[in-house]
């Protein structure tokens, strides 16, 4: 039995896994440790479970398409003086089996039974399907 929990987050404005990776590469070049991060207002209450091996699953265009391991949670104080949580990520992006996900705000915990499997490394560079076909196939459980 796994003793960790995952997060799921919409990647707003992202067109593909490649554009997510490019955006993160640009941003992490500005970080002293070179690691990508996602800053959020809320601090996860289940921090210990997340840090025990959890990942963040990215929803792109209504479909979970990839994940990244969560390395740590850093406190960040914004220019407005408000405490925020920086979810620090492993730069390696793992493509997953497509799974549809309705829109939501913020991030959510992702139950183990709802976690899509990673795609085999041999399929990681497959040509991406058109968004509408990808979503339709995910809805019927083909991908």
C-alpha positions as CSV (number, residue, x, y, z in Angstrom):
1,X,0.0,0.0,0.0
2,X,1.3,3.4,-1.0
3,X,1.7,5.9,1.9
4,X,1.7,9.0,-0.3
5,X,-0.9,11.3,-2.0
6,X,-0.7,13.1,-5.3
7,X,-2.0,16.5,-6.4
8,X,-3.8,17.4,-9.5
9,X,-3.7,20.9,-11.0
10,X,-5.0,22.6,-14.1
11,X,-2.2,24.0,-16.3
12,X,-4.1,27.1,-17.4
13,X,-3.1,28.4,-20.8
14,X,-0.9,25.4,-21.6
15,X,-1.4,24.0,-25.1
16,X,0.6,20.8,-24.7
17,X,3.1,18.9,-22.6
18,X,5.8,20.5,-24.7
19,X,4.6,24.0,-23.9
20,X,4.4,23.2,-20.2
21,X,8.0,22.0,-20.4
22,X,9.2,25.1,-22.3
23,X,7.5,27.4,-19.8
24,X,9.0,25.6,-16.9
25,X,12.5,25.6,-18.5
26,X,12.3,29.4,-19.0
27,X,11.2,30.0,-15.4
28,X,13.6,27.6,-13.7
29,X,16.5,29.3,-15.4
30,X,15.7,32.2,-13.0
31,X,15.8,29.9,-9.9
32,X,19.0,29.5,-7.9
33,X,18.5,25.7,-7.6
34,X,17.3,25.4,-11.3
35,X,14.1,23.5,-10.2
36,X,10.7,24.2,-11.5
37,X,8.0,25.2,-9.0
38,X,4.3,26.1,-8.9
39,X,3.4,28.8,-6.3
40,X,0.0,28.5,-4.7
41,X,-1.9,30.4,-2.0
42,X,-2.8,27.4,0.0
43,X,-0.4,25.1,2.0
44,X,-1.4,21.4,1.6
45,X,-2.6,20.0,4.9
46,X,-1.4,16.6,3.8
47,X,2.2,17.7,3.4
48,X,3.9,14.6,4.9
49,X,1.9,12.3,2.6
50,X,2.8,14.5,-0.5
51,X,6.5,14.5,0.4
52,X,6.5,10.7,0.9
53,X,6.5,10.2,-2.9
54,X,3.7,12.2,-4.4
55,X,3.5,13.9,-7.8
56,X,1.6,16.7,-9.3
57,X,-0.6,15.6,-12.2
58,X,-1.1,18.3,-14.9
59,X,-4.5,18.8,-16.6
60,X,-3.9,20.2,-20.0
61,X,-7.0,21.1,-22.1
62,X,-9.3,19.0,-19.9
63,X,-7.1,15.9,-19.8
64,X,-4.5,14.7,-17.3
65,X,-1.5,14.3,-19.7
66,X,1.6,14.2,-17.5
67,X,3.0,14.3,-14.0
68,X,6.1,15.5,-12.1
69,X,7.4,14.3,-8.7
70,X,7.1,16.8,-5.9
71,X,10.5,17.3,-4.2
72,X,9.6,19.7,-1.4
73,X,7.3,22.6,-0.3
74,X,9.0,25.9,0.2
75,X,7.5,29.0,2.0
76,X,7.4,32.0,-0.2
77,X,6.4,35.5,1.0
78,X,5.0,37.6,-1.9
79,X,5.5,41.3,-2.4
80,X,2.1,41.7,-0.7
81,X,3.5,40.1,2.4
82,X,1.2,37.0,2.1
83,X,2.7,33.5,2.8
84,X,2.4,31.1,-0.1
85,X,3.5,27.6,-0.9
86,X,6.0,26.9,-3.7
87,X,5.6,23.3,-4.8
88,X,9.1,22.4,-6.0
89,X,9.1,19.8,-8.8
90,X,11.5,17.4,-10.4
91,X,12.2,18.8,-13.8
92,X,11.5,15.4,-15.5
93,X,8.0,15.3,-16.9
94,X,6.4,11.8,-17.1
95,X,3.7,11.4,-19.7
96,X,0.6,9.6,-18.5
97,X,-2.3,7.7,-19.9
98,X,-4.9,10.4,-20.8
99,X,-7.7,10.9,-18.2
100,X,-10.4,13.5,-18.5
101,X,-10.8,15.9,-15.6
102,X,-13.4,18.6,-15.2
103,X,-12.3,22.2,-14.5
104,X,-11.7,23.2,-10.9
105,X,-9.9,26.0,-9.1
106,X,-6.6,25.6,-7.3
107,X,-5.3,22.0,-6.8
108,X,-6.9,18.9,-5.5
109,X,-5.7,15.7,-3.9
110,X,-5.7,12.8,-6.3
111,X,-6.7,9.4,-4.9
112,X,-4.5,6.5,-5.8
113,X,-7.3,4.7,-7.6
114,X,-7.9,7.8,-9.8
115,X,-4.2,8.2,-10.7
116,X,-3.5,7.5,-14.4
117,X,-0.6,5.2,-15.2
118,X,2.6,6.5,-16.7
119,X,3.1,5.8,-20.4
120,X,5.9,3.5,-21.3
121,X,9.1,5.4,-22.1
122,X,8.8,4.0,-25.6
123,X,5.6,6.0,-26.1
124,X,6.8,9.2,-24.5
125,X,7.7,10.7,-27.9
126,X,4.7,9.6,-29.8
127,X,3.1,12.3,-31.9
128,X,0.3,14.0,-29.9
129,X,-3.2,13.3,-30.9
130,X,-5.5,16.3,-31.7
131,X,-7.0,17.7,-28.5
132,X,-10.6,16.8,-29.4
133,X,-9.6,13.2,-30.3
134,X,-7.4,12.8,-27.2
135,X,-10.3,14.0,-25.0
136,X,-12.9,11.8,-26.7
137,X,-10.7,8.7,-26.3
138,X,-10.0,9.5,-22.7
139,X,-13.7,9.9,-22.0
140,X,-14.4,6.4,-23.2
141,X,-11.3,4.9,-21.5
142,X,-9.4,4.0,-24.7
143,X,-6.2,5.8,-23.8
